[in-house]
Amino acid sequence: MSDSVIRRQNAEVSALDNHIGERLRAARLLRGVTQQTLGESQELSFQQIQKYERGANRIGGGRLVMLARYLDLPISFFFEGIDDDSTEAAKKGGGDAAEAVKPMNLGAWRAFNAVNTFPPKVKSSLVALIKAVAESPDQPQQED
């Protein structure tokens, strides 16, 4: 294999590690879990969790499964946004994970998760209300 092919593959692997780390950070923050608490649950230091989240250290398959279980997520969560045919989404960085952990979005997510304790009829009414507001013609349309 040529040096350029190896460098390209290494860059793709690093981009994937960064993507998975960003997804870990987003999941941790959305669940309201500190790096310390997550580390202790895995018998790791909070510094190790920091390294995972930055993509500085690669998360092994077994460890990723254990993290997903602790955060009550499917393992596929960490790979969402990665196209099977390329790693362009991962190379771009940020994306949905970075958007999700913005303070306003975190607050909305946590508030919405609290709704899970409500009776089904109340939950469905709240979802209908949110959809109606989101579809309101008075709302500015987001550009893609």
C-alpha angles and dihedrals in degrees: 000000000000122000092246092055091049092048091050092050091048090051091051092049091050090049090052092049089051092049093050090046091051090050090050091052092047092049092047093050094044089053091048093239122147123226087245093055093045091048093050091050088057096037089248134122121255086244090063090052088051090053091049091049093050092047090240090124123037117237112230120228096251092048091049090054090050092049091049091051093049092048090044094237134131112254088241089070090078092054099045111122094032113114113222091226098048144006095231092119091053093046091055090059129202105039118140094348093056091045092049095057096054107120096247093049092047090054092049092047093050092047091049091049089054087062088070088081091059124095114272093250092055092046093052090048091052092049090050090050093050091048091049092051092046091051094045112127088224091065117094112247117242116235119228 
